[in-house]
């Protein structure tokens, strides 16, 4: 196997195999390839089954320190902080424990971010984060993890939650609740506008996202400053310190199900702390830049979240936060400002926050889906990887918009909406667990071939803590709520979303078996990867169906990465 000897002990014959087919300097040893991108990063040494490094990013290098920081902040500050404090308080039972949970969420993101950063240090010139990390941690069985992650990424690529939240806030500005179809129509229009904002230019899309991010920070700062004014006793809110006088009261009656639900809501609220890792190949000196500015973004959001929660608790009685049908932010504005025009203006700012969140999510998700396409495991490879005609990821944008539109129009509000948005919990925890374990797999393999140490290496205690958290998130959804099997956050069986999430993973595995083994054996061919290039610096793998009679000829004329050694075999 390729891990038995150090580089210095291996034959150098394969080193000349790919020079004619790629612009960047490459080093090939068995199944390991060393390639250098154009983002001033160290050499990316990766298993040959992975998608190739793009020497010059076809999406440019527009992601600097400000964009890294704001890309993460824009995705984190969204519907979460304005809506989840009520469910977190309800789940934990007390103001004190709910604030501890916001701190716990910050620590969880730091530990998970360390895993992302070490993987990025190994593969600094690859965008797509989890797509790349799982591909390289588990190259065997061949294409299993790329296929499974790609299929579930496409299936679950809809972003209907923030679109619906934005629609409800916009309709609330008019003083009406809106019918189901009014909400759907507004949500679809909002999401379509967000997608169109990104289609025509990558650079200007980042600029717009940054501008929205600044507005979101200012909005949250306004909430915080208002909270301090309330605490100072200069508003009509009576006894603003009441919730802090017995801050731990109620936590003893909270259930395990409540604590778990609260943790999920915390994770949702911090979602986006890792968004900039999706665009690593668009970042100059990515490891150092992401280490500094992703940490700054997460820490800044943590501080803002803590003060925002204090503001909410200062203005709203505890029982009203737990039981109100309104979002926490709407209740806060009503308590402080009453039903005035100022509330409508603030609702617009929160709607804008949801819009910015949609943009940040689409950017990160499009890079992951494009990277899935570059692995060759999705059909119609050019559709996924091409950046024509505007230098943007048009194919992924289109599929994300289509699936989101389908979810917005087809899924009713209420239980079904909550269920759809919980579907990703189990698949996400499963892949995060595989990633955390995969760190040790990658370390072991690289040590066997004497590859260089990465720029950043996570502490073992951090990785182990992350593994324990992911195991908890996989196990606890099965723990029933205190009121019985039908007392969860939906009216049907509490763990339906967990079973469905496992079903999605199993469906991906079945698809992989049919596509990679059963059908090829039945039709008499083998799958082989092949490197190809498109205009604009695009480089990708695609999978060829090689007839069994020509497999030996193909293997003799191509290296492990699918690049020609001598001449095409004519198939």
KAFENNOR-V731504 format. One line per field, one symbol per residue. ss: DSSP state (a for helix, b for strand, c for the rest). psi: psi as a letter, one per 20 degrees, with the letter a starting at -180 (. if undefined). burial: b if it has 16 or more other ideal C-beta (glycine too) atoms within 10 Angstrom, else e. A space follows every 50 residues. Layout:
ss = ???
psi = ???
burial = ???
//
This chain:
ss = ccccccaaacccaaaacccccccccbbbbccbbbbccccccccbbbbccc ccccccccccccbcaaaaaaaaaaaaccaaaaacaaaaaaaaccaaaaaa aaaaaaaaaaaaaaaaaaaaaacccccccaaaaaaaaccccccaaaaaaa aaaaaccccaaaaaaaaaaaaaaccccccaaaaaaaaaaaaaaaaaaaac caaaaaaaaaaaaaaaaaaaaaaaaaaaaaaccccccccccaaaaccccc aaaccaaaaaaaaaaaaaacccccaaaaaaaabccaaaaaaaaaaaaaaa aaaaaaaaaaaaaaaccaaaaaaccccaaaaaaaaaacccaaaaaaaaaa aaaaaaaaaaaaaaaaaaaaaaaaccccccaaaaaccccccccaaaaaaa aaaaaaaaaaccccaaaaaaaacaaaaaaaaaaaaaaaaaaaaaaaaacc cccccccccaaaaaaaaaaaaaaaaaaacccccccccccccccccaaaaa aaaaaaaaaaaaaaaaaaaaaaacbbbbbbbbbbaaabbbbbbbbbbaaa aaaaaaabcccccbccccccc
psi = rijhqrhiiqqjhihjhjhiiqhqpqppodjpppqpajkkrrpoorqiir qqpogppijamjnagghgghggghhgochghihihghgghhhiqgghhhh hhgghghghgghhhgghgghhhmikpridhggghghhmiqqpjggggghg ghgggkjqlhghggggghgghhhijqhqrghggggggggghgggghhihi pgghggggggghggggghghhgggghhhgghikkrippmijgiihmhjpi hhiqrhggggghhghggghjpihjhhhikhijppmhggghgghhgggggg hggggghgghgghhhpqghhghiqiqqhgghghhhgiamrhhgghhhhhh hhghghgggggggghhhghghghhijiqqmghhhhqjqijkrmgghgghg gghggggghhprrcghggghiihigggghghhghgghhghggggghhhjl qqqrhppqqhhgghggggghgghhghiipqrhjaikkbjriaphjghggh ghhgghhghggggghhgggghgilrqppqpprqrqjjpqrqqpqopqhhj gggghhjqahijqpgfqqik.
burial = ebeeeeeeebeeebeebbeebbebebbbbbbbbbbbbbbebbbbbbbbbb bbbbbbbbbbbbbeeebbbbbbbbbbbbbbbbbbbbbbbbbbbbbbbbbe bbebbbebbbbbbbbbbbbbbbbbbbbbbbbbbbbbbbbeeebbbbbbbb bbbbebbbbbbbbbbbbbbbbbeeeeebeeeebbebbbebbeebbebbee bbeebbebbbebbebbbebbeebbebbebbbeeebebeebeebeeebeeb beebbebbbbbbbbbbbbbbbbbbbbbbbbbbbeebbbbbbebbbebbeb bbebbebbbbbbbbbbbbeebbeeebbbbbbbbbbbbeeeeebbebbebb bbbbbbbbbbbbbbbbbbbbbbbbbbbbeebeebbbbeeebbbbbbbebb bebbbebbeebeeeeebebbbbbbbbbbbbbbbbbbebbeebbebbeebe beebbbebeeebbebbbebbeebbebbeebbeeeeeebbbeeebbebbee beebbeebeeebeebbeeebeeeebbbbbbbbeeeebbbbbbbbebeeee eeebeeebbbbbbbeeeebee
//
